[in-house]
Amino acid sequence: MSIYVSSELTEGKIKSLDCILCGECVDVCPKKVLCYKVMD
């Protein structure tokens, strides 16, 4: 979705309305620091 992940993660979350939860950012993270988390 061409979201600039590094600028979106300032609060530890991606809040972009363009995010469709595809997981590509998690798959390609070079430092393996991104993950999915289910919030209640």
mmCIF entry with sequence, helices, sheets and N, C-alpha, C, O atoms, coordinates in Angstrom:
data_MODEL
# 
_entry.id   MODEL 
# 
_entity.id                         1 
_entity.type                       polymer 
_entity.pdbx_number_of_molecules   1 
# 
_entity_poly.entity_id                      1 
_entity_poly.type                           'polypeptide(L)' 
_entity_poly.nstd_linkage                   no 
_entity_poly.nstd_monomer                   no 
_entity_poly.pdbx_seq_one_letter_code       MSIYVSSELTEGKIKSLDCILCGECVDVCPKKVLCYKVMD 
_entity_poly.pdbx_seq_one_letter_code_can   MSIYVSSELTEGKIKSLDCILCGECVDVCPKKVLCYKVMD 
_entity_poly.pdbx_strand_id                 A 
# 
loop_
_entity_poly_seq.entity_id 
_entity_poly_seq.num 
_entity_poly_seq.mon_id 
_entity_poly_seq.hetero 
1 1  MET n 
1 2  SER n 
1 3  ILE n 
1 4  TYR n 
1 5  VAL n 
1 6  SER n 
1 7  SER n 
1 8  GLU n 
1 9  LEU n 
1 10 THR n 
1 11 GLU n 
1 12 GLY n 
1 13 LYS n 
1 14 ILE n 
1 15 LYS n 
1 16 SER n 
1 17 LEU n 
1 18 ASP n 
1 19 CYS n 
1 20 ILE n 
1 21 LEU n 
1 22 CYS n 
1 23 GLY n 
1 24 GLU n 
1 25 CYS n 
1 26 VAL n 
1 27 ASP n 
1 28 VAL n 
1 29 CYS n 
1 30 PRO n 
1 31 LYS n 
1 32 LYS n 
1 33 VAL n 
1 34 LEU n 
1 35 CYS n 
1 36 TYR n 
1 37 LYS n 
1 38 VAL n 
1 39 MET n 
1 40 ASP n 
# 
_struct_asym.id          A 
_struct_asym.entity_id   1 
# 
loop_
_struct_conf.conf_type_id 
_struct_conf.id 
_struct_conf.pdbx_PDB_helix_id 
_struct_conf.beg_label_comp_id 
_struct_conf.beg_label_asym_id 
_struct_conf.beg_label_seq_id 
_struct_conf.pdbx_beg_PDB_ins_code 
_struct_conf.end_label_comp_id 
_struct_conf.end_label_asym_id 
_struct_conf.end_label_seq_id 
_struct_conf.pdbx_end_PDB_ins_code 
_struct_conf.beg_auth_comp_id 
_struct_conf.beg_auth_asym_id 
_struct_conf.beg_auth_seq_id 
_struct_conf.end_auth_comp_id 
_struct_conf.end_auth_asym_id 
_struct_conf.end_auth_seq_id 
_struct_conf.pdbx_PDB_helix_class 
_struct_conf.details 
_struct_conf.pdbx_PDB_helix_length 
HELX_P HELX_P1 AA1 VAL A 5  ? GLU A 8  ? VAL A 5  GLU A 8  1 ? 4 
HELX_P HELX_P2 AA2 LEU A 9  ? GLU A 11 ? LEU A 9  GLU A 11 5 ? 3 
HELX_P HELX_P3 AA3 GLU A 24 ? VAL A 28 ? GLU A 24 VAL A 28 1 ? 5 
# 
_struct_conf_type.id          HELX_P 
_struct_conf_type.criteria    ? 
_struct_conf_type.reference   ? 
# 
loop_
_atom_site.group_PDB 
_atom_site.id 
_atom_site.type_symbol 
_atom_site.label_atom_id 
_atom_site.label_alt_id 
_atom_site.label_comp_id 
_atom_site.label_asym_id 
_atom_site.label_entity_id 
_atom_site.label_seq_id 
_atom_site.pdbx_PDB_ins_code 
_atom_site.Cartn_x 
_atom_site.Cartn_y 
_atom_site.Cartn_z 
_atom_site.occupancy 
_atom_site.B_iso_or_equiv 
_atom_site.pdbx_formal_charge 
_atom_site.auth_seq_id 
_atom_site.auth_comp_id 
_atom_site.auth_asym_id 
_atom_site.auth_atom_id 
_atom_site.pdbx_PDB_model_num 
ATOM 1   N N  . MET A 1 1  ? 0.827   -1.202  0.000  1.00 0.00 ? 1  MET A N  1 
ATOM 2   C CA . MET A 1 1  ? 0.000   0.000   0.000  1.00 0.00 ? 1  MET A CA 1 
ATOM 3   C C  . MET A 1 1  ? 0.864   1.257   0.000  1.00 0.00 ? 1  MET A C  1 
ATOM 4   O O  . MET A 1 1  ? 0.337   2.367   0.063  1.00 0.00 ? 1  MET A O  1 
ATOM 5   N N  . SER A 1 2  ? 2.164   1.097   -0.068 1.00 0.00 ? 2  SER A N  1 
ATOM 6   C CA . SER A 1 2  ? 3.116   2.208   -0.100 1.00 0.00 ? 2  SER A CA 1 
ATOM 7   C C  . SER A 1 2  ? 3.035   3.095   1.144  1.00 0.00 ? 2  SER A C  1 
ATOM 8   O O  . SER A 1 2  ? 3.176   4.314   1.056  1.00 0.00 ? 2  SER A O  1 
ATOM 9   N N  . ILE A 1 3  ? 2.811   2.482   2.283  1.00 0.00 ? 3  ILE A N  1 
ATOM 10  C CA . ILE A 1 3  ? 2.789   3.213   3.547  1.00 0.00 ? 3  ILE A CA 1 
ATOM 11  C C  . ILE A 1 3  ? 4.228   3.358   4.027  1.00 0.00 ? 3  ILE A C  1 
ATOM 12  O O  . ILE A 1 3  ? 4.988   2.391   3.998  1.00 0.00 ? 3  ILE A O  1 
ATOM 13  N N  . TYR A 1 4  ? 4.605   4.540   4.463  1.00 0.00 ? 4  TYR A N  1 
ATOM 14  C CA . TYR A 1 4  ? 5.941   4.766   5.002  1.00 0.00 ? 4  TYR A CA 1 
ATOM 15  C C  . TYR A 1 4  ? 5.961   4.285   6.448  1.00 0.00 ? 4  TYR A C  1 
ATOM 16  O O  . TYR A 1 4  ? 5.687   5.046   7.376  1.00 0.00 ? 4  TYR A O  1 
ATOM 17  N N  . VAL A 1 5  ? 6.289   3.014   6.619  1.00 0.00 ? 5  VAL A N  1 
ATOM 18  C CA . VAL A 1 5  ? 6.186   2.359   7.919  1.00 0.00 ? 5  VAL A CA 1 
ATOM 19  C C  . VAL A 1 5  ? 7.035   3.068   8.967  1.00 0.00 ? 5  VAL A C  1 
ATOM 20  O O  . VAL A 1 5  ? 6.574   3.259   10.092 1.00 0.00 ? 5  VAL A O  1 
ATOM 21  N N  . SER A 1 6  ? 8.244   3.458   8.637  1.00 0.00 ? 6  SER A N  1 
ATOM 22  C CA . SER A 1 6  ? 9.118   4.074   9.632  1.00 0.00 ? 6  SER A CA 1 
ATOM 23  C C  . SER A 1 6  ? 8.532   5.357   10.201 1.00 0.00 ? 6  SER A C  1 
ATOM 24  O O  . SER A 1 6  ? 8.727   5.645   11.382 1.00 0.00 ? 6  SER A O  1 
ATOM 25  N N  . SER A 1 7  ? 7.827   6.127   9.402  1.00 0.00 ? 7  SER A N  1 
ATOM 26  C CA . SER A 1 7  ? 7.218   7.354   9.921  1.00 0.00 ? 7  SER A CA 1 
ATOM 27  C C  . SER A 1 7  ? 5.899   7.082   10.628 1.00 0.00 ? 7  SER A C  1 
ATOM 28  O O  . SER A 1 7  ? 5.491   7.864   11.487 1.00 0.00 ? 7  SER A O  1 
ATOM 29  N N  . GLU A 1 8  ? 5.231   5.998   10.290 1.00 0.00 ? 8  GLU A N  1 
ATOM 30  C CA . GLU A 1 8  ? 3.964   5.641   10.927 1.00 0.00 ? 8  GLU A CA 1 
ATOM 31  C C  . GLU A 1 8  ? 4.160   5.011   12.301 1.00 0.00 ? 8  GLU A C  1 
ATOM 32  O O  . GLU A 1 8  ? 3.246   5.040   13.125 1.00 0.00 ? 8  GLU A O  1 
ATOM 33  N N  . LEU A 1 9  ? 5.319   4.451   12.558 1.00 0.00 ? 9  LEU A N  1 
ATOM 34  C CA . LEU A 1 9  ? 5.550   3.730   13.803 1.00 0.00 ? 9  LEU A CA 1 
ATOM 35  C C  . LEU A 1 9  ? 6.030   4.618   14.950 1.00 0.00 ? 9  LEU A C  1 
ATOM 36  O O  . LEU A 1 9  ? 6.635   4.120   15.899 1.00 0.00 ? 9  LEU A O  1 
ATOM 37  N N  . THR A 1 10 ? 5.775   5.897   14.880 1.00 0.00 ? 10 THR A N  1 
ATOM 38  C CA . THR A 1 10 ? 6.245   6.787   15.939 1.00 0.00 ? 10 THR A CA 1 
ATOM 39  C C  . THR A 1 10 ? 5.598   6.478   17.278 1.00 0.00 ? 10 THR A C  1 
ATOM 40  O O  . THR A 1 10 ? 6.203   6.737   18.319 1.00 0.00 ? 10 THR A O  1 
ATOM 41  N N  . GLU A 1 11 ? 4.397   5.938   17.285 1.00 0.00 ? 11 GLU A N  1 
ATOM 42  C CA . GLU A 1 11 ? 3.720   5.579   18.523 1.00 0.00 ? 11 GLU A CA 1 
ATOM 43  C C  . GLU A 1 11 ? 3.690   4.072   18.737 1.00 0.00 ? 11 GLU A C  1 
ATOM 44  O O  . GLU A 1 11 ? 3.007   3.588   19.639 1.00 0.00 ? 11 GLU A O  1 
ATOM 45  N N  . GLY A 1 12 ? 4.417   3.333   17.923 1.00 0.00 ? 12 GLY A N  1 
ATOM 46  C CA . GLY A 1 12 ? 4.434   1.884   18.048 1.00 0.00 ? 12 GLY A CA 1 
ATOM 47  C C  . GLY A 1 12 ? 3.274   1.206   17.352 1.00 0.00 ? 12 GLY A C  1 
ATOM 48  O O  . GLY A 1 12 ? 3.094   -0.005  17.480 1.00 0.00 ? 12 GLY A O  1 
ATOM 49  N N  . LYS A 1 13 ? 2.487   1.970   16.621 1.00 0.00 ? 13 LYS A N  1 
ATOM 50  C CA . LYS A 1 13 ? 1.330   1.429   15.911 1.00 0.00 ? 13 LYS A CA 1 
ATOM 51  C C  . LYS A 1 13 ? 1.239   2.075   14.540 1.00 0.00 ? 13 LYS A C  1 
ATOM 52  O O  . LYS A 1 13 ? 1.699   3.200   14.342 1.00 0.00 ? 13 LYS A O  1 
ATOM 53  N N  . ILE A 1 14 ? 0.653   1.368   13.608 1.00 0.00 ? 14 ILE A N  1 
ATOM 54  C CA . ILE A 1 14 ? 0.363   1.949   12.301 1.00 0.00 ? 14 ILE A CA 1 
ATOM 55  C C  . ILE A 1 14 ? -1.111  2.313   12.295 1.00 0.00 ? 14 ILE A C  1 
ATOM 56  O O  . ILE A 1 14 ? -1.977  1.445   12.403 1.00 0.00 ? 14 ILE A O  1 
ATOM 57  N N  . LYS A 1 15 ? -1.387  3.600   12.169 1.00 0.00 ? 15 LYS A N  1 
ATOM 58  C CA . LYS A 1 15 ? -2.766  4.069   12.199 1.00 0.00 ? 15 LYS A CA 1 
ATOM 59  C C  . LYS A 1 15 ? -3.234  4.580   10.840 1.00 0.00 ? 15 LYS A C  1 
ATOM 60  O O  . LYS A 1 15 ? -4.288  5.207   10.738 1.00 0.00 ? 15 LYS A O  1 
ATOM 61  N N  . SER A 1 16 ? -2.459  4.315   9.808  1.00 0.00 ? 16 SER A N  1 
ATOM 62  C CA . SER A 1 16 ? -2.799  4.791   8.477  1.00 0.00 ? 16 SER A CA 1 
ATOM 63  C C  . SER A 1 16 ? -4.086  4.134   7.987  1.00 0.00 ? 16 SER A C  1 
ATOM 64  O O  . SER A 1 16 ? -4.264  2.923   8.118  1.00 0.00 ? 16 SER A O  1 
ATOM 65  N N  . LEU A 1 17 ? -4.960  4.925   7.434  1.00 0.00 ? 17 LEU A N  1 
ATOM 66  C CA . LEU A 1 17 ? -6.198  4.395   6.873  1.00 0.00 ? 17 LEU A CA 1 
ATOM 67  C C  . LEU A 1 17 ? -5.941  3.572   5.622  1.00 0.00 ? 17 LEU A C  1 
ATOM 68  O O  . LEU A 1 17 ? -6.808  2.819   5.178  1.00 0.00 ? 17 LEU A O  1 
ATOM 69  N N  . ASP A 1 18 ? -4.737  3.716   5.049  1.00 0.00 ? 18 ASP A N  1 
ATOM 70  C CA . ASP A 1 18 ? -4.366  2.948   3.867  1.00 0.00 ? 18 ASP A CA 1 
ATOM 71  C C  . ASP A 1 18 ? -3.953  1.519   4.215  1.00 0.00 ? 18 ASP A C  1 
ATOM 72  O O  . ASP A 1 18 ? -3.897  0.666   3.329  1.00 0.00 ? 18 ASP A O  1 
ATOM 73  N N  . CYS A 1 19 ? -3.663  1.245   5.481  1.00 0.00 ? 19 CYS A N  1 
ATOM 74  C CA . CYS A 1 19 ? -3.232  -0.086  5.891  1.00 0.00 ? 19 CYS A CA 1 
ATOM 75  C C  . CYS A 1 19 ? -4.394  -1.068  5.761  1.00 0.00 ? 19 CYS A C  1 
ATOM 76  O O  . CYS A 1 19 ? -5.473  -0.847  6.311  1.00 0.00 ? 19 CYS A O  1 
ATOM 77  N N  . ILE A 1 20 ? -4.154  -2.165  5.018  1.00 0.00 ? 20 ILE A N  1 
ATOM 78  C CA . ILE A 1 20 ? -5.196  -3.177  4.836  1.00 0.00 ? 20 ILE A CA 1 
ATOM 79  C C  . ILE A 1 20 ? -4.826  -4.487  5.539  1.00 0.00 ? 20 ILE A C  1 
ATOM 80  O O  . ILE A 1 20 ? -5.416  -5.534  5.272  1.00 0.00 ? 20 ILE A O  1 
ATOM 81  N N  . LEU A 1 21 ? -3.844  -4.414  6.436  1.00 0.00 ? 21 LEU A N  1 
ATOM 82  C CA . LEU A 1 21 ? -3.400  -5.567  7.218  1.00 0.00 ? 21 LEU A CA 1 
ATOM 83  C C  . LEU A 1 21 ? -2.920  -6.719  6.338  1.00 0.00 ? 21 LEU A C  1 
ATOM 84  O O  . LEU A 1 21 ? -3.179  -7.885  6.634  1.00 0.00 ? 21 LEU A O  1 
ATOM 85  N N  . CYS A 1 22 ? -2.227  -6.387  5.263  1.00 0.00 ? 22 CYS A N  1 
ATOM 86  C CA . CYS A 1 22 ? -1.731  -7.420  4.351  1.00 0.00 ? 22 CYS A CA 1 
ATOM 87  C C  . CYS A 1 22 ? -0.538  -8.173  4.938  1.00 0.00 ? 22 CYS A C  1 
ATOM 88  O O  . CYS A 1 22 ? -0.291  -9.322  4.570  1.00 0.00 ? 22 CYS A O  1 
ATOM 89  N N  . GLY A 1 23 ? 0.201   -7.542  5.842  1.00 0.00 ? 23 GLY A N  1 
ATOM 90  C CA . GLY A 1 23 ? 1.333   -8.182  6.494  1.00 0.00 ? 23 GLY A CA 1 
ATOM 91  C C  . GLY A 1 23 ? 2.640   -8.101  5.746  1.00 0.00 ? 23 GLY A C  1 
ATOM 92  O O  . GLY A 1 23 ? 3.641   -8.653  6.203  1.00 0.00 ? 23 GLY A O  1 
ATOM 93  N N  . GLU A 1 24 ? 2.664   -7.437  4.624  1.00 0.00 ? 24 GLU A N  1 
ATOM 94  C CA . GLU A 1 24 ? 3.903   -7.375  3.850  1.00 0.00 ? 24 GLU A CA 1 
ATOM 95  C C  . GLU A 1 24 ? 5.017   -6.672  4.625  1.00 0.00 ? 24 GLU A C  1 
ATOM 96  O O  . GLU A 1 24 ? 6.178   -7.067  4.523  1.00 0.00 ? 24 GLU A O  1 
ATOM 97  N N  . CYS A 1 25 ? 4.684   -5.646  5.389  1.00 0.00 ? 25 CYS A N  1 
ATOM 98  C CA . CYS A 1 25 ? 5.710   -4.944  6.166  1.00 0.00 ? 25 CYS A CA 1 
ATOM 99  C C  . CYS A 1 25 ? 6.327   -5.876  7.210  1.00 0.00 ? 25 CYS A C  1 
ATOM 100 O O  . CYS A 1 25 ? 7.523   -5.796  7.487  1.00 0.00 ? 25 CYS A O  1 
ATOM 101 N N  . VAL A 1 26 ? 5.510   -6.756  7.789  1.00 0.00 ? 26 VAL A N  1 
ATOM 102 C CA . VAL A 1 26 ? 6.012   -7.731  8.764  1.00 0.00 ? 26 VAL A CA 1 
ATOM 103 C C  . VAL A 1 26 ? 6.929   -8.722  8.063  1.00 0.00 ? 26 VAL A C  1 
ATOM 104 O O  . VAL A 1 26 ? 7.987   -9.066  8.590  1.00 0.00 ? 26 VAL A O  1 
ATOM 105 N N  . ASP A 1 27 ? 6.539   -9.179  6.896  1.00 0.00 ? 27 ASP A N  1 
ATOM 106 C CA . ASP A 1 27 ? 7.320   -10.172 6.157  1.00 0.00 ? 27 ASP A CA 1 
ATOM 107 C C  . ASP A 1 27 ? 8.670   -9.648  5.695  1.00 0.00 ? 27 ASP A C  1 
ATOM 108 O O  . ASP A 1 27 ? 9.638   -10.408 5.656  1.00 0.00 ? 27 ASP A O  1 
ATOM 109 N N  . VAL A 1 28 ? 8.760   -8.371  5.345  1.00 0.00 ? 28 VAL A N  1 
ATOM 110 C CA . VAL A 1 28 ? 9.995   -7.837  4.766  1.00 0.00 ? 28 VAL A CA 1 
ATOM 111 C C  . VAL A 1 28 ? 10.810  -6.995  5.742  1.00 0.00 ? 28 VAL A C  1 
ATOM 112 O O  . VAL A 1 28 ? 11.824  -6.423  5.343  1.00 0.00 ? 28 VAL A O  1 
ATOM 113 N N  . CYS A 1 29 ? 10.409  -6.902  6.988  1.00 0.00 ? 29 CYS A N  1 
ATOM 114 C CA . CYS A 1 29 ? 11.150  -6.105  7.963  1.00 0.00 ? 29 CYS A CA 1 
ATOM 115 C C  . CYS A 1 29 ? 12.563  -6.659  8.119  1.00 0.00 ? 29 CYS A C  1 
ATOM 116 O O  . CYS A 1 29 ? 12.728  -7.812  8.516  1.00 0.00 ? 29 CYS A O  1 
ATOM 117 N N  . PRO A 1 30 ? 13.587  -5.860  7.814  1.00 0.00 ? 30 PRO A N  1 
ATOM 118 C CA . PRO A 1 30 ? 14.962  -6.361  7.880  1.00 0.00 ? 30 PRO A CA 1 
ATOM 119 C C  . PRO A 1 30 ? 15.429  -6.667  9.307  1.00 0.00 ? 30 PRO A C  1 
ATOM 120 O O  . PRO A 1 30 ? 16.334  -7.479  9.502  1.00 0.00 ? 30 PRO A O  1 
ATOM 121 N N  . LYS A 1 31 ? 14.822  -6.029  10.290 1.00 0.00 ? 31 LYS A N  1 
ATOM 122 C CA . LYS A 1 31 ? 15.234  -6.256  11.682 1.00 0.00 ? 31 LYS A CA 1 
ATOM 123 C C  . LYS A 1 31 ? 14.290  -7.192  12.427 1.00 0.00 ? 31 LYS A C  1 
ATOM 124 O O  . LYS A 1 31 ? 14.527  -7.511  13.592 1.00 0.00 ? 31 LYS A O  1 
ATOM 125 N N  . LYS A 1 32 ? 13.229  -7.632  11.770 1.00 0.00 ? 32 LYS A N  1 
ATOM 126 C CA . LYS A 1 32 ? 12.263  -8.567  12.354 1.00 0.00 ? 32 LYS A CA 1 
ATOM 127 C C  . LYS A 1 32 ? 11.672  -8.039  13.674 1.00 0.00 ? 32 LYS A C  1 
ATOM 128 O O  . LYS A 1 32 ? 11.544  -8.783  14.646 1.00 0.00 ? 32 LYS A O  1 
ATOM 129 N N  . VAL A 1 33 ? 11.317  -6.751  13.694 1.00 0.00 ? 33 VAL A N  1 
ATOM 130 C CA . VAL A 1 33 ? 10.754  -6.158  14.901 1.00 0.00 ? 33 VAL A CA 1 
ATOM 131 C C  . VAL A 1 33 ? 9.258   -5.893  14.784 1.00 0.00 ? 33 VAL A C  1 
ATOM 132 O O  . VAL A 1 33 ? 8.630   -5.497  15.766 1.00 0.00 ? 33 VAL A O  1 
ATOM 133 N N  . LEU A 1 34 ? 8.677   -6.101  13.614 1.00 0.00 ? 34 LEU A N  1 
ATOM 134 C CA . LEU A 1 34 ? 7.259   -5.870  13.438 1.00 0.00 ? 34 LEU A CA 1 
ATOM 135 C C  . LEU A 1 34 ? 6.488   -7.167  13.631 1.00 0.00 ? 34 LEU A C  1 
ATOM 136 O O  . LEU A 1 34 ? 6.983   -8.244  13.298 1.00 0.00 ? 34 LEU A O  1 
ATOM 137 N N  . CYS A 1 35 ? 5.281   -7.064  14.166 1.00 0.00 ? 35 CYS A N  1 
ATOM 138 C CA . CYS A 1 35 ? 4.440   -8.239  14.355 1.00 0.00 ? 35 CYS A CA 1 
ATOM 139 C C  . CYS A 1 35 ? 2.985   -7.800  14.390 1.00 0.00 ? 35 CYS A C  1 
ATOM 140 O O  . CYS A 1 35 ? 2.671   -6.617  14.515 1.00 0.00 ? 35 CYS A O  1 
ATOM 141 N N  . TYR A 1 36 ? 2.112   -8.785  14.275 1.00 0.00 ? 36 TYR A N  1 
ATOM 142 C CA . TYR A 1 36 ? 0.677   -8.523  14.431 1.00 0.00 ? 36 TYR A CA 1 
ATOM 143 C C  . TYR A 1 36 ? 0.313   -8.701  15.886 1.00 0.00 ? 36 TYR A C  1 
ATOM 144 O O  . TYR A 1 36 ? 0.906   -9.519  16.590 1.00 0.00 ? 36 TYR A O  1 
ATOM 145 N N  . LYS A 1 37 ? -0.659  -7.936  16.334 1.00 0.00 ? 37 LYS A N  1 
ATOM 146 C CA . LYS A 1 37 ? -1.149  -8.102  17.698 1.00 0.00 ? 37 LYS A CA 1 
ATOM 147 C C  . LYS A 1 37 ? -2.641  -7.874  17.691 1.00 0.00 ? 37 LYS A C  1 
ATOM 148 O O  . LYS A 1 37 ? -3.116  -6.871  17.160 1.00 0.00 ? 37 LYS A O  1 
ATOM 149 N N  . VAL A 1 38 ? -3.387  -8.797  18.277 1.00 0.00 ? 38 VAL A N  1 
ATOM 150 C CA . VAL A 1 38 ? -4.830  -8.663  18.365 1.00 0.00 ? 38 VAL A CA 1 
ATOM 151 C C  . VAL A 1 38 ? -5.152  -7.862  19.618 1.00 0.00 ? 38 VAL A C  1 
ATOM 152 O O  . VAL A 1 38 ? -4.742  -8.217  20.724 1.00 0.00 ? 38 VAL A O  1 
ATOM 153 N N  . MET A 1 39 ? -5.889  -6.785  19.427 1.00 0.00 ? 39 MET A N  1 
ATOM 154 C CA . MET A 1 39 ? -6.264  -5.928  20.557 1.00 0.00 ? 39 MET A CA 1 
ATOM 155 C C  . MET A 1 39 ? -7.695  -6.205  20.941 1.00 0.00 ? 39 MET A C  1 
ATOM 156 O O  . MET A 1 39 ? -8.556  -6.349  20.073 1.00 0.00 ? 39 MET A O  1 
ATOM 157 N N  . ASP A 1 40 ? -7.961  -6.282  22.226 1.00 0.00 ? 40 ASP A N  1 
ATOM 158 C CA . ASP A 1 40 ? -9.335  -6.474  22.697 1.00 0.00 ? 40 ASP A CA 1 
ATOM 159 C C  . ASP A 1 40 ? -10.034 -5.146  22.851 1.00 0.00 ? 40 ASP A C  1 
ATOM 160 O O  . ASP A 1 40 ? -11.202 -5.105  23.239 1.00 0.00 ? 40 ASP A O  1 
# 
